[in-house]
Amino acid sequence: MHYVALFFIDFAGVHACIQQEHMNQPPEQWLEQAKNFLLNRNFTIEEIAVHLGFASAGEFNAAFETEQGESPQAYRDRIPS
């Protein structure tokens, strides 16, 4: 994860700031933000991942599943529309 953050610092400075913020946040803070974004079905999983500062949707999926016990898509599917 740290290597990815350095890559973003070199090539996309704006995302680097977001990435660093995510890395310094406790999981419950970004997880709550993620859950709120997942309620809005207009956002894709990829868009949510980028907004939260993850380097990829795959990284977001893995972190979300580790903390929540299910994938972002499974969480979203469980929530009534």
SULDAWO-V75514 format. One record per backbone hydrogen bond with DSSP energy under -0.5 kcal/mol. CO is the residue of the C=O (numbers start at 1). NH is the residue of the N-H. E is the energy in kcal/mol with one decimal. If there is no record, write none. Layout:
co = <CO CO>
nh = <NH NH>
e = <E E>
This chain:
co = <1 2 3 4 5 6 7 8 12 12 13 14 15 16 17 18 19 20 21 21 22 26 26 27 28 29 30 31 32 33 34 35 36 36 37 39 40 44 45 46 47 48 49 49 50 56 57 58 59 60 61 62 63 64 65 71 72 73 74 75 76>
nh = <5 6 7 8 9 10 11 12 15 16 17 18 19 20 21 22 23 24 24 25 25 29 30 31 32 33 34 35 36 37 38 39 39 40 40 41 43 48 49 50 51 52 53 54 53 60 61 62 63 64 65 66 67 68 69 75 76 77 78 79 79>
e = <-2.0 -2.1 -2.1 -2.2 -2.0 -1.9 -1.8 -2.8 -0.9 -1.5 -1.4 -1.2 -3.2 -2.7 -2.0 -2.5 -2.2 -1.3 -0.6 -0.7 -1.1 -1.5 -1.3 -2.6 -1.5 -1.6 -2.6 -2.5 -1.9 -2.3 -2.5 -1.0 -0.5 -0.6 -1.1 -0.9 -1.6 -2.2 -2.5 -2.3 -2.5 -2.3 -0.6 -2.7 -1.2 -2.0 -3.1 -2.3 -2.3 -3.0 -2.6 -2.1 -2.1 -3.4 -1.9 -2.4 -2.6 -2.7 -1.5 -1.0 -0.6>
